[in-house]
Structure formats: C-alpha cells, structure tokens
Amino acid sequence: MADAHRPGRRRGSTPLESLVARIDESRPDVPSPDTVRSGFSSLDRVLGGGFRRQDLVVLGGDIGSGKSALALAIALRVARQGLPTLFFSGEMGEERLRERALAIEGRATVDELRQGRLGDEGRAAVGAAAVAQRNLPLLLRSLVEPGFAEIESALDVLPRRRLAVVDYLQLLQPPGARQEDRAATAIRWLKALAVRLDLAVLAVAQLPLHHGDRPDPRPTLDDLGGRGAVKQHADIVLGLYREEMYRPGQGMEGATELIILKNRNGPTGFVDLYFHQRWLRFEDLLDRD
C-alpha cells in the first residue's frame, strides 16, 4: 500500500495544486521527495538527482559484464541513505548475497571470505563493512519460485519501501504466459508494481538479441528483446559495456561505460565507472568513494 500522505501533498488539495506547491518549496541542493539516488553521483547528475519513485529502471548487460554486482551495489548505496530496499535474486540465496555484499564493501574476494584468507587489514575492512551493513534497511531475498506472488508478499512486510531490485527479468515466470511473451508480461507487471506501490523498481536484464561480434558491441534498446515491451514500458534503461570483454588488450582494464539508453524525463548519454572484478566492486571514476 502506498503512503497515505506523500511529502508535499496537502489535505484537500488537488494533484495539480500539490505539484505546484512542491515545486515552489523545492531547493536546488535538496533532493525532491520522490527521488531515490542511486549513490553513483555521476549517474544521479545525468538523471536529475537519481531514480524517481514509480520509475521502472532496467539495467541490461552481457553475461559476465557485472550487472548483478552493480545492481547489488546500488541497493547497498540506496539503503545506506536510510531508504528501505529489497533485493530479489533468482540465482543466489541470502547467504551468498550477503557474502557478495561484504566483498563489495570490504574490498575482498569471495574466495578470500570463504577460505578465511584475509590479513589483518582485510579482516578489519570486512569487519567494518559487516558492522555498517548490520542495521541497513535492506532485505536480501532469493526467488525460490520466480513469480509475482513471492515479490508482492515480501514487499508487503517492508514499510516505507523505496526501491525493489529484481535480478533478473528473464527469470520471472508470469503464470499462463508463453515463453516468448514472458519478458513482455513481466516488464508490464513491474511497471504497474512501481506505480501502485509508489517505489522505484530496478530490473536486471540479459540481452537476448545482443551479438558481441558486431562492429559496435555496445548494448542497444533492441538487444533487450521482449517484443519491444522493455524499451516501451521502462522509464530508464541502462546498458553496461566493458570494452575488454570484446577487444582484449584494448582500452583500460576495468573501464566501464554505463550507457543511459533511455531516459523518459531527461537526457541520455553515459557515465564512466571502474570495475574491480576481483572484488565485484564498481566505482564512479569522477567521484571515487
């Protein structure tokens, strides 16, 4: 159920009056009440402050590009702002997700965590990450039965939810939908969910129509497939591109383009990230944290 009284909404006022009042009260250095900042400053600047509640954001990337790691990093950064966040994985259980989260923020490899191969400095960094994550408003859930009901029931137990991350779109299995129509049905359902529950939804997606051997292997909207439903219904579409995956030895290792392929309310373009593959960690090249 959405908030009964969103910030800026006044009792007895019309939606137009509330909107005008909110615009009058806004300040350039204060995020809009409906803003959900991704935590990657370069991306948030391009998006006019970040994602917006009721937005459906799709993050697409080739296999091995790090799209799941980036989605988890965004969930961690949103939760760090005190905004209740859920992360649904169709491929990993909660313990594996927690392990990845510690690797990302503790700058350690998953193997080092599993085998206890950490020096004093590494143990201190992972310990600090664990303490920081302990009280975050972040729920990590596995999609045992990758359908809609499981997502809905988990969202119902988290009050004031602001972001839901679904990893990944093609794993959702809408009841009754044919195989070729599943992605289209799922994307429409996720958009309706974002509007109905007044939260931002980030869906990770594979690129079923992508061909890495074409002259420019950067992801495009058409690579997402789904009979065009993804590019039609998503408010924001992000594409992850690492040149080293297609042209080994060329460019800088770890250099990543996060391409804004669609932005319903603003400009497109790209931002530069750096991927520490061994840590599963993305950093903003213009705003290193």
ABEGO torsion letter per residue (X at the ends): XBBABBBGBBBGBBAAAAAAAAAAABBAABBBAABBBAGBAAAAAAAGGEBBBGBBBBBBBBBGAGAAAAAAAAAAAAAAAGBBBBBBBAABBAAAAAAAAAAAAAGBBAAAAAAGBBBAAAAAAAAAAAAAAAABBBBBBBBABBBAAAAAAAAAABBGBABBBBOBAAABBBBGBBAAAAAAAAAAAAAAAAAAAGBBBBBBBBBAABBAABABABBBAAAAEGGGAAAAABABBBBBBBAAAABBGBEBBGBBBBBBABBAABBBEBBBBBBBAAAGBBBBAABBX
